[in-house]
Amino acid sequence: MAETHVPTPHNSAKIGDFAQTVLMPGDPLRSKFIADTFLQDKVLVNNVRGVQGYTGFYKGKRVSVMASGMGMPSIGIYSYELYNFYGVEKIIRIGTAGMVQPTLHVRDVVAGLSAYTNSAYGKQFGFDGMVAPCCDYSLLEKAVNAARRLGVHMVPGPLYSSDCFYDESQPLGKLRALGVLAVEMEAAALYLNAARAGKKALAICTISDDPFTGEGLSAEERQVSFTQMMEIALEIA
């Protein structure tokens, strides 16, 4: 753990402020919602650039939650610092995703077994071609079991992490044929950082929209209504 790097330009927390498990939504307001709704004795440990990080207790377990922002460059910074500077062992992304498979529906929950990507993020690790990093299987197994206990139908499978929200190449038809469940923008970078640091990561996402039909939910609904994935993540923290 590189204490000399703390605090960072992006994180004002001190060593020990974060729990060993961090839940990581993209939206800072969702981070605050999770802390207000689920954590006891919560403390705000970071608010640089409005990226709120809290540490508190859930059923007696010390847990942190901090936003990642949007996209792989953003989660790449925050997850790297948490793993390598703050001693965090597990990061569970809890975000939204667009459905790719027609068997899914808005508000369904998916878990990223792997993350295809169009990003060059993996090149820094020596991948000149494409790479599809995987989650930590022990976290995935615990999440599947927790979902079953909670009565939540959660579908594990591959995600697609895109660098482009508005993608002119329109890859979703090809990804559907390959069995990709959903498209989002962060999991691949998180999984690569975890692998390089020897740590654990899992992305649990709620389907917020259907890119094929345009069906979707409002920003407010995305912020506060996706509690099932939050509860699964907290149960395995």
C-alpha positions as CSV (number, residue, x, y, z in Angstrom):
1,M,0.0,0.0,0.0
2,A,1.6,3.2,-1.1
3,E,0.8,5.6,1.8
4,T,2.9,8.4,0.2
5,H,0.3,8.7,-2.5
6,V,-2.5,9.5,0.0
7,P,-4.4,11.7,-0.3
8,T,-4.5,11.8,-4.1
9,P,-5.7,14.6,-6.4
10,H,-9.0,12.7,-6.7
11,N,-9.5,11.4,-3.2
12,S,-9.1,13.3,0.1
13,A,-9.6,10.2,2.3
14,K,-6.9,9.1,4.8
15,I,-5.5,5.6,5.2
16,G,-8.1,3.5,7.0
17,D,-11.0,5.6,5.9
18,F,-12.2,3.0,3.4
19,A,-13.4,-0.5,4.4
20,Q,-11.9,-3.5,2.6
21,T,-15.1,-3.7,0.5
22,V,-16.3,-0.8,-1.6
23,L,-19.6,-0.6,-3.5
24,M,-19.1,1.6,-6.6
25,P,-22.0,3.1,-8.4
26,G,-21.3,5.5,-11.3
27,D,-23.6,8.3,-10.0
28,P,-22.4,10.3,-6.9
29,L,-26.1,10.8,-6.0
30,R,-26.6,7.0,-6.0
31,S,-23.6,6.7,-3.7
32,K,-25.4,9.1,-1.3
33,F,-28.7,7.3,-1.7
34,I,-27.0,3.9,-0.7
35,A,-25.3,5.4,2.3
36,D,-28.4,7.2,3.5
37,T,-30.6,4.1,2.9
38,F,-28.5,1.2,4.0
39,L,-25.5,2.2,6.1
40,Q,-25.5,3.0,9.8
41,D,-23.0,5.4,11.4
42,K,-21.9,6.6,7.9
43,V,-19.1,9.1,7.5
44,L,-18.3,11.1,4.4
45,V,-14.7,10.3,3.6
46,N,-14.3,11.9,0.2
47,N,-16.1,14.6,-1.7
48,V,-13.4,15.8,-4.2
49,R,-15.1,16.9,-7.4
50,G,-18.4,15.9,-5.8
51,V,-17.5,12.2,-6.1
52,Q,-18.9,11.2,-2.7
53,G,-17.4,8.3,-0.7
54,Y,-18.9,7.1,2.5
55,T,-18.0,4.4,5.1
56,G,-20.5,2.9,7.5
57,F,-21.9,-0.4,8.7
58,Y,-24.3,-2.8,7.1
59,K,-25.5,-5.6,9.4
60,G,-22.4,-5.1,11.5
61,K,-20.0,-5.2,8.6
62,R,-17.9,-2.2,7.8
63,V,-18.6,-1.2,4.1
64,S,-17.7,1.8,1.9
65,V,-19.5,3.2,-1.1
66,M,-18.0,5.6,-3.5
67,A,-19.0,6.8,-7.0
68,S,-16.8,6.0,-10.0
69,G,-18.1,8.6,-12.5
70,M,-18.8,7.6,-16.1
71,G,-16.6,5.6,-18.3
72,M,-13.4,3.5,-18.0
73,P,-10.9,6.3,-17.6
74,S,-12.9,7.5,-14.6
75,I,-13.4,4.1,-12.8
76,G,-9.8,3.3,-13.9
77,I,-8.5,6.1,-11.7
78,Y,-10.7,5.5,-8.6
79,S,-10.5,1.7,-8.6
80,Y,-6.7,1.9,-9.1
81,E,-6.3,4.2,-6.1
82,L,-8.6,2.2,-3.9
83,Y,-6.8,-1.1,-4.7
84,N,-3.2,0.2,-4.6
85,F,-3.2,3.1,-2.2
86,Y,-6.1,2.5,0.3
87,G,-5.8,-1.2,0.9
88,V,-9.3,-2.1,-0.6
89,E,-9.7,-5.8,-1.4
90,K,-13.0,-5.9,-3.2
91,I,-14.9,-3.5,-5.4
92,I,-18.4,-4.3,-6.5
93,R,-19.7,-2.1,-9.3
94,I,-23.4,-1.5,-9.0
95,G,-24.5,0.3,-12.1
96,T,-27.0,0.5,-15.0
97,A,-26.8,-1.2,-18.4
98,G,-28.6,-1.4,-21.6
99,M,-30.1,-4.7,-22.5
100,V,-28.6,-6.6,-25.5
101,Q,-30.4,-9.9,-25.2
102,P,-34.1,-9.8,-26.0
103,T,-34.9,-12.2,-23.2
104,L,-34.1,-9.5,-20.7
105,H,-36.4,-6.7,-19.5
106,V,-36.0,-3.3,-17.9
107,R,-35.2,-3.6,-14.2
108,D,-33.7,-7.1,-14.6
109,V,-30.4,-7.7,-12.8
110,V,-27.3,-9.1,-14.5
111,A,-23.8,-9.9,-13.2
112,G,-20.7,-9.6,-15.4
113,L,-18.9,-12.9,-15.7
114,S,-16.7,-11.2,-18.2
115,A,-16.5,-7.9,-20.0
116,Y,-15.9,-7.6,-23.7
117,T,-14.7,-4.1,-24.6
118,N,-13.7,-1.8,-27.5
119,S,-11.4,0.1,-25.2
120,A,-7.6,0.3,-25.4
121,Y,-7.4,0.2,-21.6
122,G,-5.8,-3.3,-21.7
123,K,-2.8,-2.1,-23.8
124,Q,-1.0,-0.8,-20.7
125,F,-0.9,-4.4,-19.5
126,G,0.7,-5.7,-22.7
127,F,-2.4,-6.6,-24.7
128,D,-1.9,-5.5,-28.3
129,G,-5.1,-7.3,-29.3
130,M,-8.5,-7.5,-27.7
131,V,-9.0,-8.6,-24.1
132,A,-12.1,-9.7,-22.2
133,P,-11.3,-9.6,-18.5
134,C,-13.3,-11.7,-16.0
135,C,-14.8,-11.1,-12.6
136,D,-13.7,-12.8,-9.4
137,Y,-15.5,-16.1,-9.4
138,S,-15.9,-16.3,-5.6
139,L,-17.7,-13.0,-5.6
140,L,-19.9,-14.0,-8.5
141,E,-20.8,-17.3,-6.7
142,K,-21.7,-15.4,-3.5
143,A,-23.8,-12.9,-5.5
144,V,-25.7,-15.7,-7.2
145,N,-26.4,-17.3,-3.9
146,A,-27.4,-14.0,-2.3
147,A,-29.7,-13.2,-5.1
148,R,-31.4,-16.6,-4.7
149,R,-31.9,-15.9,-1.0
150,L,-33.3,-12.5,-1.7
151,G,-35.7,-13.9,-4.3
152,V,-34.0,-11.9,-7.1
153,H,-33.7,-13.4,-10.6
154,M,-30.1,-12.4,-11.5
155,V,-28.6,-13.5,-14.8
156,P,-24.8,-14.0,-15.0
157,G,-23.0,-13.7,-18.3
158,P,-20.8,-11.5,-20.5
159,L,-21.1,-7.7,-20.5
160,Y,-19.9,-5.2,-23.1
161,S,-17.9,-2.3,-21.8
162,S,-18.0,0.5,-24.4
163,D,-15.9,3.7,-24.6
164,C,-18.8,5.2,-26.6
165,F,-22.3,6.0,-25.3
166,Y,-23.3,7.2,-28.8
167,D,-21.6,4.6,-30.9
168,E,-21.6,5.2,-34.7
169,S,-20.4,1.6,-35.3
170,Q,-23.6,0.1,-33.9
171,P,-22.1,-3.1,-32.6
172,L,-25.1,-4.3,-30.5
173,G,-26.5,-6.7,-33.2
174,K,-23.2,-8.5,-33.4
175,L,-22.9,-8.6,-29.6
176,R,-26.4,-10.1,-29.3
177,A,-25.4,-12.9,-31.6
178,L,-22.4,-13.6,-29.4
179,G,-24.6,-13.9,-26.3
180,V,-23.6,-10.6,-24.6
181,L,-26.2,-9.7,-22.0
182,A,-25.9,-6.0,-21.7
183,V,-23.8,-2.9,-22.5
184,E,-22.3,-0.6,-20.0
185,M,-19.1,1.6,-19.7
186,E,-17.0,0.6,-16.7
187,A,-16.6,-3.2,-15.9
188,A,-13.7,-4.0,-18.2
189,A,-11.4,-1.4,-16.6
190,L,-12.4,-2.4,-13.1
191,Y,-11.7,-6.1,-13.9
192,L,-8.3,-5.3,-15.4
193,N,-7.3,-3.2,-12.4
194,A,-8.4,-5.8,-10.0
195,A,-6.5,-8.6,-11.8
196,R,-3.3,-6.5,-11.9
197,A,-3.5,-5.6,-8.2
198,G,-4.4,-9.2,-7.2
199,K,-7.7,-8.0,-5.8
200,K,-11.4,-8.9,-6.4
201,A,-14.1,-7.3,-8.6
202,L,-17.6,-7.9,-9.7
203,A,-20.1,-5.8,-11.7
204,I,-23.8,-6.1,-10.9
205,C,-26.0,-4.1,-13.2
206,T,-29.7,-3.3,-13.4
207,I,-31.1,-3.0,-16.9
208,S,-32.2,0.6,-17.3
209,D,-33.0,0.7,-21.0
210,D,-33.4,-1.1,-24.3
211,P,-31.2,0.5,-27.0
212,F,-33.1,-1.4,-29.7
213,T,-36.5,0.0,-28.8
214,G,-35.7,3.1,-26.9
215,E,-37.6,2.0,-23.8
216,G,-35.9,3.3,-20.7
217,L,-36.2,4.9,-17.2
218,S,-35.7,8.4,-16.0
219,A,-32.5,9.7,-14.4
220,E,-34.3,9.9,-11.0
221,E,-35.6,6.3,-11.3
222,R,-32.1,5.1,-12.1
223,Q,-30.8,6.9,-9.1
224,V,-33.1,5.6,-6.3
225,S,-35.1,2.6,-7.5
226,F,-32.5,-0.1,-8.3
227,T,-32.3,-1.4,-4.7
228,Q,-32.2,-5.1,-5.6
229,M,-28.6,-4.9,-7.0
230,M,-27.6,-2.8,-4.0
231,E,-28.9,-5.4,-1.5
232,I,-27.1,-8.2,-3.3
233,A,-23.8,-6.3,-3.2
234,L,-24.2,-5.4,0.4
235,E,-25.0,-9.0,1.3
236,I,-21.6,-10.2,-0.2
237,A,-19.6,-7.2,1.1
